[in-house]
Amino acid sequence: MTWSHWFVTPAITSLFFLLGVLTLYWYLTNRIIRWFKTRGKHPNEDKVRTDVGLVYMVVLNVGVQLAVNHTPYSWAFTNFQIFAIVFVSYFLMLEIKFWQLALAILLFMAVNQTLGLGLAWVFAVVFIAYFYVMKFVRSRRHHMWLDYIEYTVASLLLSAILWGVVGQRFGLSSSIMMWELIFSFFLLTIMYIYVDSLMSGAATLAQLTYTTNYDDLTHVKNYFAFKNDFSAAFDNSKVTHKPLTLMLFDIDHFKHVNDTYGHLAGDYVLGHTATLISDQIRRIDPNLVLYRTGGEEFTILFKNYTTDQAREHVDDIAESVRSAIFSHGGQQISVSISVGLTQLQTADEEQLDVYRRADQSLYYSKRNGRDQVTVG
């Protein structure tokens, strides 16, 4: 293939183009998600893939259309436009308002200089309908083969209408439109298989990642995630000399709760405490993370906080638990926490030095009356 001559069948070239577009999209989204994670952020991966997908498809559609504008083959990328609308509606399930979609199409028509063409307006109306029909089809998913049949029938019917409009506008022969429609079916099938497998794999990976890093009962991060995050925070603080404070805390008399009210009540206390504190630290600092590191033991990493800076928040957290209402099975349960707090010190050579000191402070709080904060 050169700039002016194609030595490969257009169908084969288009197939590799399509697969390349999808693979590049997946690569970009994975890189963006990884970039956030390396900076301690925890992005909503579905939202990242959706937002990137929308921008990606708009840029690609405008770009390829500009490449063929004012040529006898300005209809050549119609199948790519079909691919784009199916991708963002059926696979990404984008929540786009009607006015937003209409505005995007108007801008596209302005770039394409087709605002004065009646058939271009017909194409735009069908294109908008395509988006909503495919979203509706996706919302009715129930069985793999039936899903594929509904997907194929809906997409081919709408593709046939679009190609009918394009054929009339550009005076294409019926044989050209038939071949393009067959090729549209081919591309849509490849996309269904390829994208569906990618997204299924991503969903499986996300589930495995969640199971590995989150506690099933409280839905906060677990000890495995804490070890990884603490290791990274410790190394970063040693290099940058920024403060790092560790808060360990236990729910007081938790065994008594289990023995008196039952294990279901104990699970309720754990879950309610985790939710209460998670909501509070989110308001304090979105970068703070709560971990369940043992049976009734939890941990919070205060990155870039000295113990003096963290202490006020720690006291507020303890007070919020103490004053909260815990009610289970018609029984009021009194809940408080004992806290050990410490800061990374120059002499600390490894993470265990910090953790051990926080743990010792925690047990001091427990041995000396509980419901208090000890700074070590």
HUFEN-V889530 format. One record per residue. N is the residue number from 0. RES is the residue in one letter. PHI is phi in degrees with one decimal (* if undefined). Layout:
n:N res:RES phi:PHI
n:N res:RES phi:PHI
This chain:
n:0 res:M phi:*
n:1 res:T phi:-117.9
n:2 res:W phi:-63.0
n:3 res:S phi:-112.2
n:4 res:H phi:-134.1
n:5 res:W phi:-109.1
n:6 res:F phi:-99.3
n:7 res:V phi:-113.9
n:8 res:T phi:-53.6
n:9 res:P phi:-54.3
n:10 res:A phi:-61.7
n:11 res:I phi:-67.2
n:12 res:T phi:-60.6
n:13 res:S phi:-65.4
n:14 res:L phi:-62.0
n:15 res:F phi:-67.1
n:16 res:F phi:-63.2
n:17 res:L phi:-61.3
n:18 res:L phi:-63.1
n:19 res:G phi:-64.9
n:20 res:V phi:-61.4
n:21 res:L phi:-67.2
n:22 res:T phi:-66.2
n:23 res:L phi:-63.9
n:24 res:Y phi:-59.0
n:25 res:W phi:-64.6
n:26 res:Y phi:-63.3
n:27 res:L phi:-62.9
n:28 res:T phi:-65.3
n:29 res:N phi:-64.4
n:30 res:R phi:-66.1
n:31 res:I phi:-65.3
n:32 res:I phi:-61.7
n:33 res:R phi:-65.3
n:34 res:W phi:-61.2
n:35 res:F phi:-62.2
n:36 res:K phi:-66.7
n:37 res:T phi:-67.7
n:38 res:R phi:-104.0
n:39 res:G phi:79.1
n:40 res:K phi:-89.4
n:41 res:H phi:-130.2
n:42 res:P phi:-70.7
n:43 res:N phi:-74.5
n:44 res:E phi:-62.6
n:45 res:D phi:-62.8
n:46 res:K phi:-67.7
n:47 res:V phi:-60.9
n:48 res:R phi:-62.3
n:49 res:T phi:-69.2
n:50 res:D phi:-64.2
n:51 res:V phi:-64.4
n:52 res:G phi:-60.9
n:53 res:L phi:-63.7
n:54 res:V phi:-61.7
n:55 res:Y phi:-58.4
n:56 res:M phi:-70.5
n:57 res:V phi:-63.4
n:58 res:V phi:-62.7
n:59 res:L phi:-64.6
n:60 res:N phi:-63.6
n:61 res:V phi:-64.4
n:62 res:G phi:-62.2
n:63 res:V phi:-70.1
n:64 res:Q phi:-69.4
n:65 res:L phi:-62.1
n:66 res:A phi:-67.4
n:67 res:V phi:-115.7
n:68 res:N phi:-57.2
n:69 res:H phi:61.7
n:70 res:T phi:-121.1
n:71 res:P phi:-65.3
n:72 res:Y phi:-114.8
n:73 res:S phi:-70.7
n:74 res:W phi:-91.5
n:75 res:A phi:-62.9
n:76 res:F phi:-101.3
n:77 res:T phi:-59.2
n:78 res:N phi:-65.2
n:79 res:F phi:-71.3
n:80 res:Q phi:-64.5
n:81 res:I phi:-63.4
n:82 res:F phi:-57.9
n:83 res:A phi:-64.8
n:84 res:I phi:-68.4
n:85 res:V phi:-68.8
n:86 res:F phi:-63.0
n:87 res:V phi:-78.0
n:88 res:S phi:-91.4
n:89 res:Y phi:-79.8
n:90 res:F phi:-91.2
n:91 res:L phi:-89.3
n:92 res:M phi:51.7
n:93 res:L phi:-63.5
n:94 res:E phi:-90.6
n:95 res:I phi:-102.5
n:96 res:K phi:-71.2
n:97 res:F phi:-56.6
n:98 res:W phi:-65.6
n:99 res:Q phi:-67.5
n:100 res:L phi:-65.8
n:101 res:A phi:-62.8
n:102 res:L phi:-64.1
n:103 res:A phi:-61.9
n:104 res:I phi:-69.9
n:105 res:L phi:-61.6
n:106 res:L phi:-64.0
n:107 res:F phi:-62.4
n:108 res:M phi:-65.7
n:109 res:A phi:-65.4
n:110 res:V phi:-62.8
n:111 res:N phi:-82.2
n:112 res:Q phi:57.2
n:113 res:T phi:-122.6
n:114 res:L phi:-63.8
n:115 res:G phi:-93.5
n:116 res:L phi:-102.1
n:117 res:G phi:-61.4
n:118 res:L phi:-66.7
n:119 res:A phi:-66.5
n:120 res:W phi:-70.1
n:121 res:V phi:-62.5
n:122 res:F phi:-58.3
n:123 res:A phi:-62.9
n:124 res:V phi:-63.9
n:125 res:V phi:-65.5
n:126 res:F phi:-63.0
n:127 res:I phi:-64.8
n:128 res:A phi:-61.3
n:129 res:Y phi:-56.4
n:130 res:F phi:-59.0
n:131 res:Y phi:-73.3
n:132 res:V phi:-64.6
n:133 res:M phi:-68.5
n:134 res:K phi:-65.1
n:135 res:F phi:-64.7
n:136 res:V phi:-60.8
n:137 res:R phi:-64.3
n:138 res:S phi:-67.9
n:139 res:R phi:-100.9
n:140 res:R phi:-61.0
n:141 res:H phi:-145.4
n:142 res:H phi:-143.2
n:143 res:M phi:-52.9
n:144 res:W phi:-71.2
n:145 res:L phi:-66.4
n:146 res:D phi:-58.6
n:147 res:Y phi:-64.5
n:148 res:I phi:-64.0
n:149 res:E phi:-63.1
n:150 res:Y phi:-58.5
n:151 res:T phi:-67.4
n:152 res:V phi:-62.1
n:153 res:A phi:-64.1
n:154 res:S phi:-68.4
n:155 res:L phi:-68.7
n:156 res:L phi:-61.2
n:157 res:L phi:-70.2
n:158 res:S phi:-63.6
n:159 res:A phi:-62.7
n:160 res:I phi:-65.0
n:161 res:L phi:-62.0
n:162 res:W phi:-67.7
n:163 res:G phi:-63.3
n:164 res:V phi:-66.5
n:165 res:V phi:-63.6
n:166 res:G phi:-61.4
n:167 res:Q phi:-68.9
n:168 res:R phi:-67.2
n:169 res:F phi:-102.1
n:170 res:G phi:65.6
n:171 res:L phi:-77.3
n:172 res:S phi:-73.1
n:173 res:S phi:-63.7
n:174 res:S phi:-68.0
n:175 res:I phi:-63.7
n:176 res:M phi:-64.7
n:177 res:M phi:-64.3
n:178 res:W phi:-64.0
n:179 res:E phi:-65.6
n:180 res:L phi:-68.2
n:181 res:I phi:-62.0
n:182 res:F phi:-67.2
n:183 res:S phi:-60.7
n:184 res:F phi:-60.1
n:185 res:F phi:-61.8
n:186 res:L phi:-64.7
n:187 res:L phi:-64.9
n:188 res:T phi:-68.8
n:189 res:I phi:-59.8
n:190 res:M phi:-63.4
n:191 res:Y phi:-58.6
n:192 res:I phi:-67.4
n:193 res:Y phi:-71.2
n:194 res:V phi:-68.8
n:195 res:D phi:-62.1
n:196 res:S phi:-69.0
n:197 res:L phi:-62.1
n:198 res:M phi:-72.2
n:199 res:S phi:-64.9
n:200 res:G phi:-64.0
n:201 res:A phi:-66.2
n:202 res:A phi:-65.2
n:203 res:T phi:-64.6
n:204 res:L phi:-64.0
n:205 res:A phi:-63.1
n:206 res:Q phi:-66.0
n:207 res:L phi:-64.2
n:208 res:T phi:-63.9
n:209 res:Y phi:-63.6
n:210 res:T phi:-61.2
n:211 res:T phi:-71.0
n:212 res:N phi:-107.9
n:213 res:Y phi:-124.0
n:214 res:D phi:-80.2
n:215 res:D phi:-69.0
n:216 res:L phi:-79.2
n:217 res:T phi:-96.4
n:218 res:H phi:63.7
n:219 res:V phi:-104.1
n:220 res:K phi:-65.3
n:221 res:N phi:-101.7
n:222 res:Y phi:-65.2
n:223 res:F phi:-60.2
n:224 res:A phi:-65.7
n:225 res:F phi:-61.1
n:226 res:K phi:-57.0
n:227 res:N phi:-65.8
n:228 res:D phi:-69.4
n:229 res:F phi:-66.4
n:230 res:S phi:-61.2
n:231 res:A phi:-65.7
n:232 res:A phi:-67.5
n:233 res:F phi:-61.8
n:234 res:D phi:-61.6
n:235 res:N phi:-65.0
n:236 res:S phi:-66.9
n:237 res:K phi:-65.7
n:238 res:V phi:-80.8
n:239 res:T phi:-90.1
n:240 res:H phi:63.7
n:241 res:K phi:-86.9
n:242 res:P phi:-68.6
n:243 res:L phi:-145.2
n:244 res:T phi:-118.2
n:245 res:L phi:-114.4
n:246 res:M phi:-114.7
n:247 res:L phi:-109.2
n:248 res:F phi:-149.7
n:249 res:D phi:-114.7
n:250 res:I phi:-79.3
n:251 res:D phi:-67.7
n:252 res:H phi:52.5
n:253 res:F phi:-66.6
n:254 res:K phi:-61.6
n:255 res:H phi:-63.3
n:256 res:V phi:-60.4
n:257 res:N phi:-61.8
n:258 res:D phi:-69.2
n:259 res:T phi:-86.3
n:260 res:Y phi:-107.3
n:261 res:G phi:103.1
n:262 res:H phi:-69.9
n:263 res:L phi:-65.4
n:264 res:A phi:-66.3
n:265 res:G phi:-61.9
n:266 res:D phi:-62.1
n:267 res:Y phi:-61.7
n:268 res:V phi:-62.4
n:269 res:L phi:-60.7
n:270 res:G phi:-65.6
n:271 res:H phi:-67.8
n:272 res:T phi:-62.0
n:273 res:A phi:-62.8
n:274 res:T phi:-65.7
n:275 res:L phi:-58.7
n:276 res:I phi:-73.0
n:277 res:S phi:-59.3
n:278 res:D phi:-63.8
n:279 res:Q phi:-69.8
n:280 res:I phi:-70.8
n:281 res:R phi:-65.5
n:282 res:R phi:-74.5
n:283 res:I phi:-69.2
n:284 res:D phi:-161.8
n:285 res:P phi:-58.6
n:286 res:N phi:-84.0
n:287 res:L phi:-74.8
n:288 res:V phi:-130.9
n:289 res:L phi:-98.0
n:290 res:Y phi:-123.0
n:291 res:R phi:-97.4
n:292 res:T phi:-105.8
n:293 res:G phi:-165.0
n:294 res:G phi:-55.1
n:295 res:E phi:-115.7
n:296 res:E phi:-100.3
n:297 res:F phi:-127.5
n:298 res:T phi:-141.6
n:299 res:I phi:-130.1
n:300 res:L phi:-95.7
n:301 res:F phi:-99.8
n:302 res:K phi:-75.2
n:303 res:N phi:68.2
n:304 res:Y phi:-118.3
n:305 res:T phi:-80.9
n:306 res:T phi:-63.8
n:307 res:D phi:-63.4
n:308 res:Q phi:-70.3
n:309 res:A phi:-79.4
n:310 res:R phi:-56.4
n:311 res:E phi:-60.1
n:312 res:H phi:-68.0
n:313 res:V phi:-63.6
n:314 res:D phi:-61.4
n:315 res:D phi:-65.3
n:316 res:I phi:-63.5
n:317 res:A phi:-61.6
n:318 res:E phi:-66.6
n:319 res:S phi:-64.1
n:320 res:V phi:-69.7
n:321 res:R phi:-60.8
n:322 res:S phi:-94.5
n:323 res:A phi:-73.2
n:324 res:I phi:-95.8
n:325 res:F phi:-112.5
n:326 res:S phi:-129.5
n:327 res:H phi:-142.4
n:328 res:G phi:59.8
n:329 res:G phi:78.1
n:330 res:Q phi:-108.1
n:331 res:Q phi:-86.0
n:332 res:I phi:-115.5
n:333 res:S phi:-85.4
n:334 res:V phi:-129.0
n:335 res:S phi:-144.9
n:336 res:I phi:-129.9
n:337 res:S phi:-107.6
n:338 res:V phi:-125.6
n:339 res:G phi:-118.6
n:340 res:L phi:-128.6
n:341 res:T phi:-151.6
n:342 res:Q phi:-119.2
n:343 res:L phi:-57.2
n:344 res:Q phi:-114.3
n:345 res:T phi:-58.0
n:346 res:A phi:-75.9
n:347 res:D phi:-69.4
n:348 res:E phi:-96.4
n:349 res:E phi:-146.2
n:350 res:Q phi:-60.2
n:351 res:L phi:-59.8
n:352 res:D phi:-60.7
n:353 res:V phi:-70.2
n:354 res:Y phi:-62.4
n:355 res:R phi:-62.5
n:356 res:R phi:-67.8
n:357 res:A phi:-64.8
n:358 res:D phi:-65.5
n:359 res:Q phi:-64.8
n:360 res:S phi:-66.9
n:361 res:L phi:-61.4
n:362 res:Y phi:-69.9
n:363 res:Y phi:-63.3
n:364 res:S phi:-60.9
n:365 res:K phi:-71.8
n:366 res:R phi:-76.8
n:367 res:N phi:-114.7
n:368 res:G phi:107.9
n:369 res:R phi:61.9
n:370 res:D phi:51.7
n:371 res:Q phi:-153.4
n:372 res:V phi:-114.8
n:373 res:T phi:-119.1
n:374 res:V phi:-100.9
n:375 res:G phi:-111.2
